[in-house]
């Protein structure tokens, strides 16, 4: 998840035990890599893999699996470059200049096709077989090739402070708009600010909006993917979908009116701090990736998760799960085979299966791996026993659209665009930037 953190650049030389000590070569067989020049089994000659990612919150976890891999391939050096601000712009510049990293990160879904020409085909690799079915779908191109590997599984929800809700006499999170309005009144009667926001970030907007897209699709008798495509094709408008035209904007207005001060100055870190310190009852636009950061500030906080109350239909209040971030292996890299072998090891080894939950403390995107010992993943597991997950519909548009969408919404809450202007510009942007085609 994109968070505004200073860029970090790391270089780790891997030294240690031989591949045989790992108990198998885990994918050294030749695979179809979309024209990779370096096909065939990887040798033991010295190689360097340049890895460029946008997930600084996992720097320590990445360091851990790179260090562990020294027991597998002592001849491999991995240069890990991590940055946050302007990552997309820098990545596109690298690609345009012919210096595409050996491994790089993009969003999943529609962007799988956007970067297809630079991506190795992983369809027949062990790492693809290890993915859960839902995650593999998020990594698959329109022509059926697995071209990405997930950074993690994800969970996007409305997050709440259980104690603050209890203090206000609220026994469960709201499932309808009416219940939300009642809860806001109860919280403010106890002088509790209802919402912490991070509206300085463009990406939080898409996380909220997708909940309304999912329910608007249901009301229209279609799927979220089909509805998004209709917007991209210019075949529908907000006027056809009251949840988007009215309910979404009304919710944003509520979070501004009943939220923390200076919303356009509150970034992701500020929102986490506000919520962790008990300055607000609900946290918008975020998900499971923030739990550790929250608990570093307030170890004893009791966190709850819930879907957004998008309408007066309780069943439309759903959490959203899936995988929205993908690592890509440059198909033209001279070390593509070595990079693939590295991730085959991570996704299939005993170490890798526990790395997601015990080291990175994220929801594993692979089969047969335990959930981390954190509140939000455990609650997710319980919720999904009786309720279905909402679609990760952010994957059906490109991040070029999502970024423009966020900028338009920032202008809306800042007062420089009216609601009608914002809607018209969003619809235009969806047609211009929503698809890779």
PyMOL commands that set and color helices and strands:
alter all, ss='L'
color gray80, all
select helices_A, chain A and resi 19-22+56-71+87-96+110-114+116-118+126-130+133-138+162-167+177-189+203-219+224-232+238-240+242-257+263-265+268-276+288-297+314-316+336-348+350-359+375-383+393-396+399-414+419-433
alter helices_A, ss='H'
color red, helices_A
select strands_A, chain A and resi 8-13+47-53+76-82+103-107+149-150+154-161+195-196+282-287+303-306+320-322+325-329
alter strands_A, ss='S'
color yellow, strands_A
deselect
rebuild
show_as cartoon
